[in-house]
Amino acid sequence: MDLLFEGVIKFKEENFLAYKELFENLKSGQNPHTLFVGCADSRVVPNLITNTLPGELFVVRNIANIVPPYRAADEYLATTSAIEYALEELEVENIIICGHSHCGGCAALYEESPHFVNMPNVRNWLKLIESVKTQVLSLNPKTTAMRAYLTEQINIERQIMNLFTYPKVKEKYLARTLNLYGWHYIIESGEVYNYDFKRHEFNLLKG
């Protein structure tokens, strides 16, 4: 904890002062241009990956960057309500679904039941992407590395499709007032592969 406390002090004495005017302007409200739906993995840092400042991204993170199909319910739907808020209240212009390499959530799809004995909520959450596992296995990947790669990318594609179940998303997308992106971030190289809707493939983002 000492490291975290020191970090807070350093932020206030150095980083905050560098952007003091920005933070002063942000006190009146937020106007992010992009909803970033990413994995909760500690190795995935949205503002670092996108080189954005506070106030630019509205961030939703969960295990395996899942977008549950839209529904109104009496349950406490954290991810669904955050996406709903970004669309209706913040009126974001872009939505990015960002998966990543070596994703523990995607890998957990292939674990047996005993692995989840102390994580019943995690197991239940991953049921949302069981169909991804089924699709991947039907492709008969030759190695566990290929299986992981396919799972991560197909999962991103599936979550993009789930976005279309949210009110007005399809209409806005077709009207080009809302842009949708699927990214596969490679932790060890810093590369980001962007999903091509027409070709159904991921292409490396280049300068």
C-alpha positions as a LaTeX table, in Angstrom:
\begin{tabular}{lrrr}
\hline
Residue & $x$ (\AA) & $y$ (\AA) & $z$ (\AA) \\
\hline
Met1 & 0.00 & 0.00 & 0.00 \\
Asp2 & 2.91 & 2.35 & 0.59 \\
Leu3 & 3.57 & 2.26 & $-3.16$ \\
Leu4 & $-0.01$ & 3.30 & $-3.88$ \\
Phe5 & 0.07 & 6.10 & $-1.32$ \\
Glu6 & 3.30 & 7.37 & $-2.82$ \\
Gly7 & 1.70 & 7.22 & $-6.23$ \\
Val8 & $-1.23$ & 9.37 & $-5.10$ \\
Ile9 & 1.15 & 11.98 & $-3.69$ \\
Lys10 & 3.22 & 11.97 & $-6.87$ \\
Phe11 & 0.07 & 12.38 & $-8.95$ \\
Lys12 & $-1.02$ & 15.42 & $-6.97$ \\
Glu13 & 2.43 & 17.02 & $-6.95$ \\
Glu14 & 3.41 & 16.28 & $-10.55$ \\
Asn15 & 0.86 & 14.80 & $-12.97$ \\
Phe16 & $-2.13$ & 16.75 & $-11.68$ \\
Leu17 & $-0.29$ & 20.06 & $-11.91$ \\
Ala18 & 0.67 & 19.32 & $-15.52$ \\
Tyr19 & $-3.03$ & 19.03 & $-16.40$ \\
Lys20 & $-4.48$ & 21.39 & $-13.83$ \\
Glu21 & $-6.45$ & 23.40 & $-16.39$ \\
Leu22 & $-7.91$ & 20.22 & $-17.89$ \\
Phe23 & $-9.13$ & 18.97 & $-14.51$ \\
Glu24 & $-10.55$ & 22.40 & $-13.73$ \\
Asn25 & $-12.62$ & 22.23 & $-16.92$ \\
Leu26 & $-13.74$ & 18.66 & $-16.19$ \\
Lys27 & $-15.36$ & 19.63 & $-12.89$ \\
Ser28 & $-18.45$ & 20.84 & $-14.76$ \\
Gly29 & $-19.08$ & 17.48 & $-16.39$ \\
Gln30 & $-17.84$ & 14.90 & $-18.82$ \\
Asn31 & $-18.20$ & 14.68 & $-22.59$ \\
Pro32 & $-16.30$ & 11.55 & $-23.67$ \\
His33 & $-16.21$ & 10.80 & $-27.38$ \\
Thr34 & $-15.70$ & 7.05 & $-26.93$ \\
Leu35 & $-17.05$ & 4.15 & $-24.91$ \\
Phe36 & $-14.22$ & 1.69 & $-24.30$ \\
Val37 & $-15.38$ & $-1.79$ & $-23.29$ \\
Gly38 & $-12.33$ & $-3.73$ & $-22.17$ \\
Cys39 & $-11.22$ & $-6.62$ & $-20.04$ \\
Ala40 & $-10.64$ & $-6.07$ & $-16.31$ \\
Asp41 & $-7.16$ & $-7.55$ & $-16.76$ \\
Ser42 & $-4.57$ & $-5.39$ & $-14.99$ \\
Arg43 & $-2.32$ & $-5.47$ & $-18.06$ \\
Val44 & $-4.88$ & $-3.64$ & $-20.19$ \\
Val45 & $-4.81$ & 0.13 & $-19.55$ \\
Pro46 & $-7.26$ & 1.94 & $-21.87$ \\
Asn47 & $-5.84$ & 5.49 & $-21.64$ \\
Leu48 & $-2.31$ & 4.19 & $-22.06$ \\
Ile49 & $-3.19$ & 2.10 & $-25.12$ \\
Thr50 & $-5.11$ & 4.94 & $-26.78$ \\
Asn51 & $-2.92$ & 7.81 & $-25.58$ \\
Thr52 & $-5.99$ & 9.69 & $-24.36$ \\
Leu53 & $-6.51$ & 12.19 & $-21.55$ \\
Pro54 & $-9.02$ & 12.15 & $-18.67$ \\
Gly55 & $-12.48$ & 12.95 & $-19.98$ \\
Glu56 & $-12.05$ & 11.33 & $-23.39$ \\
Leu57 & $-12.99$ & 7.73 & $-22.63$ \\
Phe58 & $-15.98$ & 6.32 & $-20.79$ \\
Val59 & $-14.60$ & 2.97 & $-19.66$ \\
Val60 & $-16.40$ & $-0.27$ & $-18.86$ \\
Arg61 & $-14.28$ & $-3.23$ & $-17.81$ \\
Asn62 & $-15.21$ & $-6.77$ & $-16.90$ \\
Ile63 & $-13.89$ & $-10.30$ & $-17.24$ \\
Ala64 & $-13.36$ & $-11.11$ & $-20.94$ \\
Asn65 & $-14.73$ & $-7.76$ & $-22.21$ \\
Ile66 & $-18.26$ & $-9.13$ & $-22.48$ \\
Val67 & $-21.27$ & $-7.16$ & $-23.72$ \\
Pro68 & $-24.37$ & $-8.95$ & $-22.42$ \\
Pro69 & $-27.33$ & $-8.87$ & $-24.82$ \\
Tyr70 & $-29.57$ & $-5.95$ & $-23.93$ \\
Arg71 & $-32.50$ & $-6.42$ & $-21.61$ \\
Ala72 & $-34.35$ & $-4.36$ & $-19.02$ \\
Ala73 & $-34.51$ & $-6.19$ & $-15.69$ \\
Asp74 & $-34.92$ & $-5.79$ & $-11.95$ \\
Glu75 & $-31.42$ & $-7.24$ & $-11.48$ \\
Tyr76 & $-28.33$ & $-5.10$ & $-11.04$ \\
Leu77 & $-26.90$ & $-5.04$ & $-14.57$ \\
Ala78 & $-23.62$ & $-3.16$ & $-14.26$ \\
Thr79 & $-22.21$ & $-3.53$ & $-17.77$ \\
Thr80 & $-25.57$ & $-3.17$ & $-19.48$ \\
Ser81 & $-26.47$ & $-0.02$ & $-17.54$ \\
Ala82 & $-23.06$ & 1.54 & $-18.22$ \\
Ile83 & $-23.41$ & 0.96 & $-21.97$ \\
Glu84 & $-26.98$ & 2.25 & $-21.84$ \\
Tyr85 & $-25.77$ & 5.39 & $-20.06$ \\
Ala86 & $-22.98$ & 5.95 & $-22.58$ \\
Leu87 & $-25.43$ & 5.70 & $-25.46$ \\
Glu88 & $-28.37$ & 7.62 & $-24.06$ \\
Glu89 & $-26.91$ & 10.17 & $-21.65$ \\
Leu90 & $-23.38$ & 10.75 & $-22.97$ \\
Glu91 & $-24.22$ & 10.12 & $-26.64$ \\
Val92 & $-20.76$ & 8.77 & $-27.42$ \\
Glu93 & $-19.60$ & 8.81 & $-31.03$ \\
Asn94 & $-17.54$ & 5.63 & $-30.88$ \\
Ile95 & $-17.63$ & 2.26 & $-29.15$ \\
Ile96 & $-14.54$ & 0.08 & $-28.93$ \\
Ile97 & $-14.68$ & $-3.54$ & $-27.81$ \\
Cys98 & $-11.11$ & $-4.32$ & $-26.81$ \\
Gly99 & $-9.99$ & $-7.87$ & $-26.16$ \\
His100 & $-6.40$ & $-8.89$ & $-25.62$ \\
Ser101 & $-3.84$ & $-11.66$ & $-25.88$ \\
His102 & $-3.38$ & $-14.14$ & $-23.03$ \\
Cys103 & $-6.88$ & $-13.41$ & $-21.75$ \\
Gly104 & $-7.56$ & $-15.37$ & $-18.57$ \\
Gly105 & $-11.31$ & $-15.09$ & $-18.99$ \\
Cys106 & $-11.25$ & $-16.60$ & $-22.47$ \\
Ala107 & $-8.85$ & $-19.32$ & $-21.32$ \\
Ala108 & $-11.16$ & $-20.17$ & $-18.41$ \\
Leu109 & $-13.81$ & $-21.29$ & $-20.89$ \\
Tyr110 & $-11.83$ & $-24.50$ & $-21.29$ \\
Glu111 & $-11.41$ & $-25.22$ & $-17.58$ \\
Glu112 & $-13.35$ & $-28.01$ & $-15.87$ \\
Ser113 & $-15.98$ & $-27.35$ & $-13.16$ \\
Pro114 & $-13.62$ & $-27.90$ & $-10.16$ \\
His115 & $-11.63$ & $-24.86$ & $-11.27$ \\
Phe116 & $-14.63$ & $-22.67$ & $-10.38$ \\
Val117 & $-15.53$ & $-24.18$ & $-7.02$ \\
Asn118 & $-14.72$ & $-20.88$ & $-5.27$ \\
Met119 & $-15.72$ & $-18.69$ & $-8.22$ \\
Pro120 & $-19.38$ & $-19.50$ & $-8.95$ \\
Asn121 & $-20.11$ & $-15.98$ & $-10.19$ \\
Val122 & $-17.20$ & $-16.08$ & $-12.61$ \\
Arg123 & $-18.43$ & $-19.40$ & $-14.00$ \\
Asn124 & $-21.92$ & $-18.02$ & $-14.42$ \\
Trp125 & $-20.58$ & $-14.87$ & $-16.12$ \\
Leu126 & $-18.61$ & $-16.93$ & $-18.63$ \\
Lys127 & $-21.79$ & $-18.76$ & $-19.67$ \\
Leu128 & $-22.47$ & $-15.63$ & $-21.72$ \\
Ile129 & $-19.69$ & $-16.66$ & $-24.11$ \\
Glu130 & $-20.11$ & $-20.45$ & $-24.16$ \\
Ser131 & $-21.15$ & $-20.13$ & $-27.80$ \\
Val132 & $-17.71$ & $-18.67$ & $-28.56$ \\
Lys133 & $-16.10$ & $-21.84$ & $-27.22$ \\
Thr134 & $-18.42$ & $-23.97$ & $-29.35$ \\
Gln135 & $-17.51$ & $-22.02$ & $-32.48$ \\
Val136 & $-13.79$ & $-22.21$ & $-31.78$ \\
Leu137 & $-13.83$ & $-25.97$ & $-31.18$ \\
Ser138 & $-15.71$ & $-26.47$ & $-34.43$ \\
Leu139 & $-12.69$ & $-24.95$ & $-36.20$ \\
Asn140 & $-10.48$ & $-27.66$ & $-34.66$ \\
Pro141 & $-7.48$ & $-25.50$ & $-33.68$ \\
Lys142 & $-4.24$ & $-27.52$ & $-33.70$ \\
Thr143 & $-2.59$ & $-25.88$ & $-30.68$ \\
Thr144 & $-3.67$ & $-24.26$ & $-27.43$ \\
Ala145 & $-2.04$ & $-21.03$ & $-28.64$ \\
Met146 & $-4.20$ & $-21.04$ & $-31.80$ \\
Arg147 & $-7.25$ & $-21.91$ & $-29.70$ \\
Ala148 & $-6.58$ & $-18.90$ & $-27.44$ \\
Tyr149 & $-6.05$ & $-16.59$ & $-30.42$ \\
Leu150 & $-9.28$ & $-17.68$ & $-32.08$ \\
Thr151 & $-11.24$ & $-17.48$ & $-28.83$ \\
Glu152 & $-10.10$ & $-13.92$ & $-28.13$ \\
Gln153 & $-10.90$ & $-12.69$ & $-31.64$ \\
Ile154 & $-14.21$ & $-14.52$ & $-32.09$ \\
Asn155 & $-15.25$ & $-13.26$ & $-28.65$ \\
Ile156 & $-14.60$ & $-9.67$ & $-29.76$ \\
Glu157 & $-16.68$ & $-10.22$ & $-32.89$ \\
Arg158 & $-19.51$ & $-11.73$ & $-30.83$ \\
Gln159 & $-19.59$ & $-8.78$ & $-28.42$ \\
Ile160 & $-19.82$ & $-6.36$ & $-31.33$ \\
Met161 & $-22.86$ & $-8.29$ & $-32.52$ \\
Asn162 & $-24.36$ & $-8.06$ & $-29.03$ \\
Leu163 & $-24.08$ & $-4.27$ & $-29.23$ \\
Phe164 & $-26.68$ & $-4.32$ & $-31.97$ \\
Thr165 & $-29.25$ & $-5.58$ & $-29.44$ \\
Tyr166 & $-29.05$ & $-2.22$ & $-27.63$ \\
Pro167 & $-31.67$ & 0.44 & $-28.47$ \\
Lys168 & $-30.78$ & 2.70 & $-31.41$ \\
Val169 & $-27.33$ & 1.16 & $-31.98$ \\
Lys170 & $-28.18$ & $-0.35$ & $-35.36$ \\
Glu171 & $-29.93$ & 2.81 & $-36.52$ \\
Lys172 & $-27.04$ & 5.04 & $-35.44$ \\
Tyr173 & $-24.47$ & 2.71 & $-36.95$ \\
Leu174 & $-26.25$ & 2.60 & $-40.31$ \\
Ala175 & $-26.67$ & 6.39 & $-40.20$ \\
Arg176 & $-22.93$ & 6.69 & $-39.47$ \\
Thr177 & $-23.51$ & 8.69 & $-36.32$ \\
Leu178 & $-22.03$ & 5.87 & $-34.22$ \\
Asn179 & $-18.80$ & 4.06 & $-35.04$ \\
Leu180 & $-18.13$ & 0.54 & $-33.77$ \\
Tyr181 & $-14.68$ & $-1.01$ & $-33.47$ \\
Gly182 & $-13.29$ & $-4.33$ & $-32.35$ \\
Trp183 & $-9.68$ & $-4.38$ & $-31.18$ \\
His184 & $-7.36$ & $-7.25$ & $-30.32$ \\
Tyr185 & $-4.53$ & $-5.86$ & $-28.20$ \\
Ile186 & $-1.31$ & $-7.89$ & $-28.05$ \\
Ile187 & 0.24 & $-7.35$ & $-24.63$ \\
Glu188 & 3.80 & $-8.37$ & $-25.40$ \\
Ser189 & 4.17 & $-6.30$ & $-28.58$ \\
Gly190 & 1.83 & $-3.35$ & $-28.02$ \\
Glu191 & 0.18 & $-4.09$ & $-31.38$ \\
Val192 & $-3.53$ & $-3.55$ & $-31.90$ \\
Tyr193 & $-5.49$ & $-5.41$ & $-34.57$ \\
Asn194 & $-8.71$ & $-3.75$ & $-35.76$ \\
Tyr195 & $-11.76$ & $-5.74$ & $-36.88$ \\
Asp196 & $-12.78$ & $-5.42$ & $-40.54$ \\
Phe197 & $-16.58$ & $-5.72$ & $-40.71$ \\
Lys198 & $-16.59$ & $-6.56$ & $-44.43$ \\
Arg199 & $-13.84$ & $-9.19$ & $-44.45$ \\
His200 & $-14.53$ & $-10.49$ & $-40.92$ \\
Glu201 & $-10.85$ & $-10.38$ & $-40.06$ \\
Phe202 & $-8.47$ & $-8.41$ & $-37.86$ \\
Asn203 & $-5.84$ & $-6.14$ & $-39.42$ \\
Leu204 & $-2.89$ & $-4.50$ & $-37.74$ \\
Leu205 & $-3.29$ & $-0.79$ & $-37.04$ \\
Lys206 & $-0.32$ & 1.02 & $-38.64$ \\
Gly207 & 0.88 & 4.60 & $-38.73$ \\
\hline
\end{tabular}
